[in-house]
Amino acid sequence: MCLQVYLGSSQECAEIPYTDRQDHIFVLKRPQQNGDEGKISLESAYQYRVGVMTCGCGLSYDTPVGQMDEWTRTYHRQLGEYVRECLLKAEPVEFFCSWSGEEHLPVEKQRWITLQDLIAPEFYFEIQQHTVVYKDQTSLQAAKGP
């Protein structure tokens, strides 16, 4: 099975084309889906598929990025830079991670984090997890409310 990582934003984010060289992440706009087929657990108007290979493989899941090889750490730094740029236009940015073919399954885990948490060596994606990323702790606290 291949990992699938989806990103959502309320504003359009830049696309990064896929290349066979696998020297950087790709970010491709997700086509509009009709009905429940292809439905994923993102609420954002703009949805993207993120990865390195033809899928999300190459990004860290179930193991902290700091424990992964240099390639994975490089891709993760690229992802952090990309999300930083997206957060300049709209906050928050959300992620949903699943196995290929299981995108329609419900969210099993939910987390709210800051950009600093995302770029930390302890970060990793988990399957069927919805992650909401805020610019900083102040923004996160404001969103969560009193």
N, C-alpha and C positions, 0 to 999 in steps of 0.2 A: 504494500500500500504506500501511497505517496502522501506526504504532508501537504495540506492546503492552508495557506495563511491569507486572510482577507483583511483589508483595511477599509475603514469608513470615515468620511468627513462630511460636514455640512457644506463645505465649499470644495470646489474642484482643486485637486492636487495635480502636480506635474506627473506625467507618465515617464517611465524609464524603460526603453525597449529591451526586450529579451535578446541575448546573443548566445551563441554556442560556446563562446570563450569562457563563460562563467567567471568573469573577472569582476563582476559587480551584480548587485541585486537588480531585479526587474520589478516594475510596478505598472500593471496594465489595467485599464478601465474594464470593469466587469460588465458584460452586455446585460441589458435589461431582460429580466426573466418574467414570464407570465405564469400565473398560478403557483402552485406549491412546488413544482419541479424546479430545482435549482435554487430554492429559497434558502437563505442563510440567516443567521441570527445577528444581523446588523440593521440598525434603524436609520443610519445615515443616508442622505440623498445620493452621495457620490461613493461608489464602492469600487474597490480595486483588488486585484489578486497580486500578491507579493511573493517573490521567491528568488531562487538562484538558478536552479536547473529548470526544467519545464514545469516544476511544481515548487512547493515551499521547502523542499529538501535543501539543505545548506544553511537553513536557519536553525537555531538551537531549540529543541523541545525535550522536555523531561530531564535535561542535564544543564546545569548552569553554564552560561556562555563562557565564563572564565575557566571552565574545565575542558573546554572544547579546543580543537586544533586552531592554528593561526588563521586558516581560511575562514572558518566559522566566525571567529572573533572579528575579522575584517568585514565580513558581510553584516555582522551585527552593528559595527560602528557605522557602516553605510546606512543601515536602517535607522539608527538613532539620528543621524544627520538629516535624513529624509523626513522623519517625523518632526524634528525641530522646525524644518521649513514649513511643513503643513500646519503646525501649531501657530505660526505667525499669521496665518489667514483665518483659522477657525479652531475653536477649542470646544470640546475635546476631540481627539482622534480615537477611534475604536478599532480593536482587532477581534477577529474570531478565527480560531484554529480548529481544524478537524482533519480526519483522514479523507482522502479522495473518495467520493461516492457517499460520504456520511455527512455532508454539509447541511442536509435538511434536519438532522437530529437536533434535539433541543440542547440549550446551554446546560452544562453540568456544574460549571464553576464560574464565579463572577469575581472580578477584582478591579479596583480603582487605584491607579498609580500615577506617579509624576514622571516627567521625562527623565529625571535623574534615576528613578527606579528602573526605567526601561533600559538605560545605557549601562547600568551597573553589571559587574561580572556575575552577580547572583541571578540575573534574569534568565528565564526560559519560558517558552510557550508550553501550554498543556492542551491536550486534546479536549475538544468541546468546551473550551474556556473562552469567555468574553472578557476582554481587557479594555478598560477605558483609561486613556492617557491624558493627563493635564500638564500644562506648562510647568507648574511649580506647586508647592504645598499650599500656598495661599489660594490658588485657583481650585485646587482639589477640595479644600475645606469649605470654600464658598459654594461649590456645587453640592456638597453633601448637606449643607445647611447646619443649623444649630444642633 
